[in-house]
Amino acid sequence: MRIKAGFEVIYDCPEPVPMLLTLSVHASRRDDLETPDWLRTDPVVDVRQYLDGFGNIVSRILAPAGRITLSGDFIIRDTGLVDDYAPDAIQIAAHNLPDEALVYLLGSRYCETDRLSDLAWSLFGHTPLGWARVQAICDYVHNHIRFDYQQARPTKGAFEAYEERQGVCRDYAHLAIAFCRCMNIPARYCTGYLPDIGVPAVEVMDFAAWMEVWLGDRWYTFDARNNVPRTGRILIARGRDATDVAIANTFGQAWLAGFTVVAKEMAA
């Protein structure tokens, strides 16, 4: 299948502001692009890109004083397959995990394992190891949190999401990730496009958040927000939590004035 996706983000800046932008399709999906995935700026400014420590493509700009519009769109090929399902995938003991997975066992800014460990063991300590345990965590988080855009805020972590029982996709992901890490399952935060393919369409689209967990010898996708296998995920970035994959880090005052995300399957 072919998917068309893109975004427009508008900022008002009272003075020039350096920005780091994580808005490009992840390097692992670049070969699937049919059209270029370029970051456009209006007014035109220099854009320099680099790979961060998690393998994400980050763009550096100096936004001028006034209004700046950031945009991009592309067409990408996708297999059309739903997320992998591997109920026999096993949990690997912490001392046998690959080195690169260990960082995803640790607590992080939005995934406070120290505050959630006792709760996690009381909820999931009796569940079977491996895939079934991760699914039990996703089931719990999916049912525990009520989705509500009005309850989104950039400072909310997994513990607050648990206590408040409401939030957006990043809150579902943070809580599920924190629970997995408490249970010695490496889990990392993912953000990207998730088109409404095979499911009822939502009125307003946003970038989506989900997680990947290490079972057996690879990473698997889990999505506590939707909690069903989905088609057409387009990865932008991975990291420990939302801190590592923020669409924009601004080093000065910049007020968000507009935000639009689109992702849809193209006609054959």
C-alpha positions as CSV (number, residue, x, y, z in Angstrom):
1,M,0.0,0.0,0.0
2,R,1.0,3.6,-0.4
3,I,0.4,6.2,2.3
4,K,0.6,10.0,2.0
5,A,1.5,11.8,5.2
6,G,2.7,15.2,6.3
7,F,2.5,18.0,8.8
8,E,2.4,21.8,9.3
9,V,3.6,23.4,12.5
10,I,3.5,27.2,13.0
11,Y,5.4,29.1,15.7
12,D,5.5,32.8,16.6
13,C,8.9,33.9,18.0
14,P,9.5,37.3,19.5
15,E,13.2,37.0,18.7
16,P,15.5,34.5,16.8
17,V,15.2,31.1,18.4
18,P,17.5,28.0,17.9
19,M,15.4,24.9,17.4
20,L,15.9,21.1,17.3
21,L,13.2,19.4,15.3
22,T,12.4,15.7,15.2
23,L,9.9,15.6,12.3
24,S,11.6,13.5,9.6
25,V,10.8,9.9,8.9
26,H,13.1,7.5,10.8
27,A,16.2,6.4,9.0
28,S,14.9,2.8,9.1
29,R,12.0,3.8,6.8
30,R,13.9,6.0,4.4
31,D,14.2,3.3,1.7
32,D,10.4,3.1,1.6
33,L,9.9,6.7,0.6
34,E,8.5,7.3,-2.9
35,T,8.9,11.1,-2.7
36,P,11.5,13.1,-0.7
37,D,10.8,13.8,2.9
38,W,12.1,17.4,3.2
39,L,11.6,19.8,6.0
40,R,10.3,23.1,4.5
41,T,10.5,26.4,6.3
42,D,8.6,29.7,5.5
43,P,10.5,31.9,5.6
44,V,13.4,29.9,4.2
45,V,16.2,29.2,6.7
46,D,19.2,26.9,6.7
47,V,18.4,23.4,7.8
48,R,21.1,21.1,9.0
49,Q,20.4,17.5,10.0
50,Y,22.2,14.9,12.1
51,L,21.5,11.5,13.7
52,D,21.1,11.6,17.4
53,G,22.2,8.9,19.9
54,F,19.0,6.9,19.3
55,G,19.3,6.9,15.5
56,N,16.6,9.6,14.9
57,I,17.0,12.3,12.2
58,V,17.1,15.7,13.9
59,S,17.0,19.1,12.1
60,R,18.7,22.2,13.4
61,I,17.4,25.6,12.5
62,L,17.6,29.2,13.7
63,A,14.0,30.5,13.5
64,P,13.9,34.2,12.8
65,A,11.8,36.7,14.8
66,G,8.2,36.6,13.8
67,R,6.2,33.7,12.4
68,I,7.7,30.6,11.0
69,T,5.9,27.7,9.3
70,L,7.4,24.2,9.3
71,S,6.0,21.7,6.9
72,G,6.6,18.5,5.1
73,D,4.8,15.8,3.1
74,F,5.7,12.6,1.4
75,I,4.4,9.3,0.0
76,I,5.7,6.1,1.5
77,R,5.3,2.4,0.7
78,D,4.1,0.1,3.4
79,T,3.6,-3.7,3.5
80,G,0.0,-3.2,4.6
81,L,0.5,-5.8,7.3
82,V,-0.8,-5.3,10.8
83,D,1.6,-5.2,13.8
84,D,3.4,-8.5,14.4
85,Y,1.7,-11.0,16.7
86,A,4.0,-13.5,18.5
87,P,2.3,-15.0,21.5
88,D,5.2,-17.4,22.1
89,A,7.8,-14.6,22.3
90,I,9.8,-15.1,25.5
91,Q,11.1,-12.7,28.1
92,I,14.8,-12.6,28.4
93,A,16.4,-12.5,31.9
94,A,18.0,-9.1,32.6
95,H,21.5,-10.5,32.8
96,N,21.1,-12.1,29.3
97,L,19.8,-9.0,27.5
98,P,21.9,-7.4,24.8
99,D,23.8,-4.3,25.9
100,E,21.8,-1.9,23.7
101,A,18.6,-2.9,25.4
102,L,19.7,-2.2,29.0
103,V,19.1,1.5,28.9
104,Y,15.4,0.7,28.3
105,L,15.1,-1.0,31.6
106,L,16.0,2.2,33.5
107,G,13.6,4.9,34.8
108,S,13.5,8.1,32.8
109,R,12.0,11.6,32.9
110,Y,8.4,10.5,32.2
111,C,8.6,6.8,33.2
112,E,9.2,6.8,36.9
113,T,9.9,3.2,37.7
114,D,10.9,4.0,41.3
115,R,7.4,5.3,42.0
116,L,5.6,2.5,40.1
117,S,7.6,-0.7,40.9
118,D,5.7,-2.0,43.9
119,L,2.4,-1.3,42.1
120,A,3.6,-3.1,38.9
121,W,4.6,-6.2,40.8
122,S,1.3,-6.3,42.6
123,L,-0.6,-6.0,39.4
124,F,1.5,-8.2,37.0
125,G,3.8,-10.4,39.2
126,H,1.4,-13.3,38.8
127,T,1.1,-13.0,35.0
128,P,3.0,-15.4,32.6
129,L,6.4,-14.2,31.5
130,G,6.9,-12.9,28.0
131,W,4.3,-11.8,25.5
132,A,1.3,-12.5,27.8
133,R,2.8,-10.2,30.5
134,V,3.2,-7.3,28.1
135,Q,-0.3,-7.8,26.8
136,A,-1.6,-7.9,30.3
137,I,0.1,-4.5,30.9
138,C,-1.4,-3.1,27.8
139,D,-4.9,-4.4,28.7
140,Y,-4.6,-2.8,32.1
141,V,-3.4,0.6,30.8
142,H,-5.9,0.7,28.0
143,N,-8.8,0.2,30.5
144,H,-7.3,2.3,33.3
145,I,-6.8,5.6,31.3
146,R,-9.6,7.5,29.6
147,F,-8.6,9.2,26.4
148,D,-9.1,13.0,26.7
149,Y,-7.2,15.6,24.6
150,Q,-8.2,18.2,27.2
151,Q,-6.1,16.4,29.8
152,A,-2.8,16.6,27.8
153,R,0.1,18.5,29.3
154,P,3.8,18.3,28.7
155,T,4.8,17.8,32.3
156,K,2.6,14.7,32.9
157,G,4.5,11.5,33.6
158,A,3.5,7.9,34.0
159,F,2.8,8.1,37.7
160,E,0.4,11.1,37.2
161,A,-1.3,9.3,34.3
162,Y,-1.9,6.4,36.6
163,E,-3.3,8.5,39.4
164,E,-5.4,10.8,37.1
165,R,-6.7,7.9,34.9
166,Q,-7.0,10.2,31.9
167,G,-4.7,11.5,29.1
168,V,-3.6,11.1,25.5
169,C,-1.5,8.5,23.6
170,R,1.8,9.6,25.1
171,D,0.4,9.0,28.6
172,Y,-0.8,5.4,27.7
173,A,2.7,4.8,26.3
174,H,4.6,6.2,29.2
175,L,2.6,4.2,31.8
176,A,2.9,0.9,29.8
177,I,6.6,1.5,29.3
178,A,7.1,2.2,33.0
179,F,5.2,-1.0,34.0
180,C,7.3,-3.1,31.5
181,R,10.5,-1.7,32.8
182,C,9.4,-2.4,36.4
183,M,8.9,-6.0,35.3
184,N,12.4,-6.2,33.8
185,I,11.1,-6.0,30.2
186,P,13.0,-3.4,28.0
187,A,10.6,-0.9,26.6
188,R,11.2,2.2,24.4
189,Y,9.0,5.1,23.4
190,C,8.0,5.5,19.7
191,T,6.3,8.4,17.9
192,G,5.1,8.7,14.3
193,Y,2.2,8.7,12.0
194,L,-0.7,6.2,12.5
195,P,-3.3,6.5,9.7
196,D,-6.9,5.4,10.2
197,I,-6.6,2.3,8.1
198,G,-9.1,-0.5,8.9
199,V,-10.5,1.5,11.8
200,P,-13.1,4.3,12.2
201,A,-11.5,7.7,11.2
202,V,-10.8,10.2,13.9
203,E,-11.8,13.8,13.4
204,V,-8.5,15.4,14.3
205,M,-5.2,13.6,13.6
206,D,-2.1,14.0,15.7
207,F,1.3,12.3,15.8
208,A,0.8,9.0,17.6
209,A,2.8,7.3,20.4
210,W,3.4,3.6,21.1
211,M,6.1,1.4,22.5
212,E,8.4,-1.3,21.4
213,V,9.5,-4.1,23.8
214,W,12.3,-6.6,23.7
215,L,11.2,-10.2,23.7
216,G,13.1,-13.1,22.4
217,D,15.7,-11.7,20.1
218,R,14.0,-8.5,18.7
219,W,11.7,-5.5,19.3
220,Y,7.9,-5.9,19.0
221,T,5.3,-3.1,18.7
222,F,2.6,-2.7,21.4
223,D,0.1,0.1,21.6
224,A,-1.8,0.5,24.9
225,R,-3.8,3.4,23.5
226,N,-5.5,1.4,20.7
227,N,-4.7,-2.1,22.0
228,V,-5.4,-3.7,18.7
229,P,-2.9,-4.5,15.9
230,R,-2.8,-1.6,13.4
231,T,-1.7,-1.1,9.9
232,G,0.5,1.6,8.4
233,R,2.6,2.9,11.3
234,I,5.3,5.3,10.0
235,L,8.0,5.7,12.6
236,I,9.6,9.1,13.2
237,A,11.6,8.6,16.3
238,R,12.5,6.3,19.2
239,G,13.8,7.0,22.7
240,R,13.5,6.5,26.4
241,D,10.4,8.6,26.6
242,A,8.9,11.7,25.1
243,T,11.9,13.8,26.1
244,D,14.0,12.1,23.5
245,V,11.6,12.4,20.6
246,A,10.0,15.8,21.1
247,I,8.9,17.3,17.7
248,A,10.6,20.6,18.8
249,N,13.1,21.7,21.4
250,T,13.2,25.5,21.4
251,F,16.0,27.4,23.1
252,G,14.1,30.6,23.6
253,Q,10.5,31.8,23.5
254,A,8.3,30.2,20.8
255,W,4.6,30.0,20.9
256,L,2.7,27.3,19.0
257,A,0.3,29.0,16.6
258,G,-0.8,26.1,14.4
259,F,-0.5,22.4,14.2
260,T,-1.8,19.9,11.6
261,V,-1.0,16.3,10.9
262,V,-2.3,14.1,8.1
263,A,-1.8,10.5,7.1
264,K,-4.0,8.5,4.8
265,E,-3.9,5.5,2.4
266,M,-3.8,6.5,-1.2
267,A,-6.1,5.0,-3.8
268,A,-4.6,2.1,-5.7
